[in-house]
Amino acid sequence: MRVVIADDAVLLREGLIRLVTENGHQVVAAVGDGDALVEAVTTHRPDVSIVDVRMPPSHTDEGLRAAVTVRRLVPRTPILVLSQYVEVSYADDLLATTGGAGGGIGYLLKDRVAAIDEFLDALARVAAGGTVLDPEVVAQLLVRRRRDDPLRELTPREREVLALMAEGRSNTAIARTLVVSDGAVEKHVRNIFTKLDLPPDSHHLHRRVQAVLTYLRT
């Protein structure tokens, strides 16, 4: 594989170069900042890039932002991001670049590099178009999803009712589908509105529409 490496830490960058080359791959560019990463990828069109999240000048998310830029300029280009810590918002931003374009994406903690076989396997899978997420990243993404899920307070039956509302069915039609009374459906709908904290109907907003939109966004 032809590989671009982007990391401002010289020791880690040199270690990655050695690891990659000793395992039969070619490092076509090794850089230390986001702008250089964008230039290297657009110039060399590598099979995969290894990118540190934090790079100069602010050492916050320059590497990630450069990776997102790269994915926009060179769609489907595979990128494996390395991070010292789990930063869920960064993982979300990276995964959002997959869209409908596909292309390999990976997010690993730097500690995983020490497990050489696992790291090389992850690199190969990303280069082949797969998605590789560190187990710790997956765990924290799931926690965040549960915390941010606006439907988390709904009962299974209320979710069924809301799903049928999203299909455009009336309360009477929902009652027939679920084989319950109209009154039971009305109670479920009131509970849905309350749990989603939807304001009363107005000239501009209709709670039923807002509830359906919330369901479709999750």
C-alpha positions as CSV (number, residue, x, y, z in Angstrom):
1,M,0.0,0.0,0.0
2,R,1.0,3.6,-0.6
3,V,0.6,5.5,2.7
4,V,0.6,9.1,3.9
5,I,1.4,9.7,7.5
6,A,0.5,13.0,9.3
7,D,1.6,13.5,12.9
8,D,3.5,16.4,14.4
9,A,5.2,14.2,17.0
10,V,8.5,13.3,15.3
11,L,9.1,10.2,17.3
12,L,5.7,8.7,16.6
13,R,5.8,9.8,13.0
14,E,9.2,8.1,12.5
15,G,7.9,5.0,14.4
16,L,4.9,4.8,12.1
17,I,7.2,5.2,9.0
18,R,9.4,2.3,10.2
19,L,6.4,0.1,11.1
20,V,4.7,0.7,7.7
21,T,7.8,0.2,5.6
22,E,9.1,-2.8,7.5
23,N,5.8,-4.5,6.7
24,G,6.1,-4.0,2.9
25,H,4.3,-0.8,2.4
26,Q,5.5,2.5,0.9
27,V,5.3,5.8,2.7
28,V,4.8,8.4,0.0
29,A,4.7,11.4,2.4
30,A,5.2,12.1,6.1
31,V,4.0,15.5,7.3
32,G,3.4,17.4,10.5
33,D,0.4,19.6,10.0
34,G,-3.0,19.7,8.4
35,D,-2.3,21.8,5.4
36,A,0.6,19.5,4.4
37,L,-1.7,16.5,4.8
38,V,-4.2,18.0,2.4
39,E,-1.4,18.7,-0.1
40,A,0.1,15.3,0.3
41,V,-3.1,13.4,-0.3
42,T,-4.3,15.5,-3.2
43,T,-0.8,15.1,-4.8
44,H,-0.1,11.4,-4.1
45,R,-3.6,9.9,-3.9
46,P,-2.4,7.2,-1.4
47,D,-4.2,4.0,-0.6
48,V,-4.6,5.1,3.0
49,S,-3.6,8.0,5.3
50,I,-2.7,7.8,9.0
51,V,-3.7,11.1,10.7
52,D,-3.2,12.4,14.2
53,V,-6.3,14.3,15.4
54,R,-4.3,17.1,17.1
55,M,-1.7,19.0,15.1
56,P,-0.3,22.5,14.9
57,P,-1.0,25.3,15.4
58,S,-3.6,24.9,18.2
59,H,-3.2,21.1,18.8
60,T,-7.0,20.6,19.0
61,D,-8.7,19.2,15.9
62,E,-6.5,20.4,13.0
63,G,-5.8,16.8,11.9
64,L,-9.5,15.9,11.9
65,R,-10.5,19.1,10.0
66,A,-7.8,18.4,7.5
67,A,-9.1,14.8,7.1
68,V,-12.6,16.1,6.5
69,T,-11.2,18.5,3.9
70,V,-9.3,15.6,2.3
71,R,-12.5,13.5,2.1
72,R,-14.3,16.4,0.4
73,L,-11.5,17.0,-2.1
74,V,-10.7,13.4,-2.8
75,P,-13.9,11.5,-2.2
76,R,-13.6,7.9,-0.8
77,T,-9.9,8.4,0.2
78,P,-9.3,6.0,3.1
79,I,-8.2,7.7,6.4
80,L,-7.2,6.1,9.7
81,V,-7.3,8.7,12.5
82,L,-5.3,8.3,15.7
83,S,-6.1,10.0,18.9
84,Q,-4.5,10.1,22.4
85,Y,-8.0,10.1,24.0
86,V,-11.5,9.3,23.0
87,E,-13.1,12.4,21.7
88,V,-16.6,11.5,20.7
89,S,-17.5,14.7,18.8
90,Y,-14.4,14.1,16.6
91,A,-15.4,10.5,15.9
92,D,-18.9,11.7,15.0
93,D,-17.5,14.3,12.6
94,L,-15.2,11.8,11.0
95,L,-18.0,9.2,10.5
96,A,-20.2,11.9,9.0
97,T,-17.8,12.2,6.1
98,T,-18.8,8.7,4.9
99,G,-22.2,10.0,3.7
100,G,-23.0,8.2,0.6
101,A,-19.5,8.3,-0.8
102,G,-18.2,5.3,1.1
103,G,-14.4,4.9,1.5
104,G,-12.5,3.5,4.4
105,I,-12.7,5.3,7.8
106,G,-11.0,4.4,11.1
107,Y,-10.6,6.0,14.5
108,L,-8.2,4.3,16.9
109,L,-6.5,5.3,20.2
110,K,-2.8,5.6,19.8
111,D,-2.3,2.9,22.4
112,R,-3.5,0.4,19.7
113,V,-0.4,1.1,17.6
114,A,1.6,-1.0,20.2
115,A,-0.4,-4.0,19.2
116,I,1.3,-4.1,15.8
117,D,-0.6,-7.0,14.2
118,E,-4.0,-5.4,15.2
119,F,-2.9,-2.0,14.0
120,L,-1.7,-3.3,10.6
121,D,-4.9,-5.3,10.2
122,A,-7.0,-2.1,10.9
123,L,-4.9,-0.2,8.4
124,A,-5.5,-2.8,5.7
125,R,-9.2,-2.9,6.4
126,V,-9.5,0.9,6.2
127,A,-7.5,0.8,2.9
128,A,-9.9,-1.8,1.6
129,G,-12.9,0.5,2.3
130,G,-13.9,-0.8,5.7
131,T,-14.8,1.1,8.9
132,V,-12.6,0.5,12.0
133,L,-13.5,2.0,15.4
134,D,-11.6,1.5,18.6
135,P,-13.7,-0.5,21.1
136,E,-13.5,2.4,23.6
137,V,-14.8,4.8,20.9
138,V,-17.7,2.5,20.2
139,A,-18.6,2.3,23.9
140,Q,-18.6,6.1,24.3
141,L,-20.5,6.7,21.1
142,L,-23.2,4.3,22.3
143,V,-23.4,6.1,25.7
144,R,-23.7,9.4,23.8
145,R,-26.4,8.1,21.5
146,R,-28.4,6.9,24.5
147,R,-28.0,10.2,26.3
148,D,-28.9,12.3,23.3
149,D,-31.8,10.1,22.0
150,P,-34.9,12.2,22.3
151,L,-37.0,9.0,22.2
152,R,-35.3,7.3,25.1
153,E,-38.2,8.0,27.5
154,L,-40.8,6.4,25.2
155,T,-42.2,2.9,26.0
156,P,-42.0,0.3,23.3
157,R,-45.8,0.8,22.6
158,E,-45.3,4.6,22.3
159,R,-42.6,4.0,19.8
160,E,-44.9,1.8,17.8
161,V,-47.5,4.5,17.8
162,L,-45.0,7.1,16.8
163,A,-43.7,5.0,14.0
164,L,-47.3,4.6,12.7
165,M,-47.8,8.3,13.0
166,A,-44.7,8.8,10.9
167,E,-46.5,6.7,8.2
168,G,-49.2,9.3,8.1
169,R,-51.9,7.2,9.9
170,S,-54.7,8.7,11.9
171,N,-55.3,7.7,15.5
172,T,-58.2,5.5,14.3
173,A,-56.0,3.8,11.8
174,I,-53.3,3.2,14.4
175,A,-55.9,1.7,16.8
176,R,-57.0,-0.7,14.1
177,T,-53.4,-1.7,13.3
178,L,-52.5,-2.3,17.0
179,V,-56.0,-3.8,17.8
180,V,-56.6,-1.3,20.7
181,S,-59.2,1.3,21.3
182,D,-59.1,4.9,20.0
183,G,-58.9,6.1,23.5
184,A,-55.8,4.0,24.2
185,V,-54.1,5.5,21.1
186,E,-55.0,9.0,22.2
187,K,-53.5,8.4,25.6
188,H,-50.3,7.1,24.0
189,V,-50.1,10.2,21.7
190,R,-50.6,12.5,24.7
191,N,-47.7,10.7,26.5
192,I,-45.5,11.1,23.4
193,F,-46.1,14.8,23.2
194,T,-45.4,15.2,26.9
195,K,-42.2,13.0,26.9
196,L,-40.9,14.8,23.8
197,D,-41.6,18.1,25.5
198,L,-43.6,19.5,22.6
199,P,-45.4,22.8,23.0
200,P,-49.2,23.1,22.4
201,D,-50.3,23.4,18.8
202,S,-50.1,26.9,17.3
203,H,-50.5,28.6,14.0
204,H,-46.9,27.8,13.1
205,L,-46.3,24.5,14.9
206,H,-48.3,21.3,15.1
207,R,-47.2,18.8,17.7
208,R,-48.0,15.8,15.6
209,V,-45.8,17.0,12.8
210,Q,-43.0,17.9,15.3
211,A,-43.2,14.4,16.9
212,V,-42.9,12.8,13.5
213,L,-39.9,15.0,12.6
214,T,-38.2,14.0,15.9
215,Y,-38.8,10.4,15.1
216,L,-37.4,10.7,11.6
217,R,-34.2,12.5,12.8
218,T,-33.2,9.7,15.2
